[in-house]
Amino acid sequence: MTKNLGNAKPNAPAREMKPSPLGRIAPALFPLVVVALCYLLGKQFFGF
């Protein structure tokens, strides 16, 4: 068994982090970017 020596540092209080506007919008834009890239690749290579 391990001993509790009592010298462990307490957890630092979590700082409140405000997500930037880009950080909030990026997850919503990611599927649109994927669709646009797939469209461009399909157009280029398969002639859609």
C-alpha positions, -999 to 999 in steps of 0.1 A, spaced: 0 0 0 11 35 -6 14 61 21 -3 94 20 26 118 28 4 149 26 29 168 5 10 165 -28 1 198 -44 -36 206 -44 -53 210 -78 -50 244 -92 -84 261 -97 -95 259 -133 -93 291 -152 -124 302 -170 -116 298 -207 -138 316 -232 -137 298 -265 -129 321 -294 -156 326 -320 -136 305 -345 -134 277 -319 -171 277 -316 -178 278 -353 -151 254 -365 -170 222 -355 -200 233 -375 -179 243 -405 -159 211 -406 -185 190 -424 -191 218 -450 -153 219 -457 -152 181 -461 -182 182 -486 -166 211 -505 -133 192 -508 -150 160 -519 -170 179 -545 -139 195 -559 -120 162 -560 -149 145 -576 -152 173 -602 -115 171 -609 -110 134 -611 -144 119 -620 -159 147 -640 -191 152 -619 
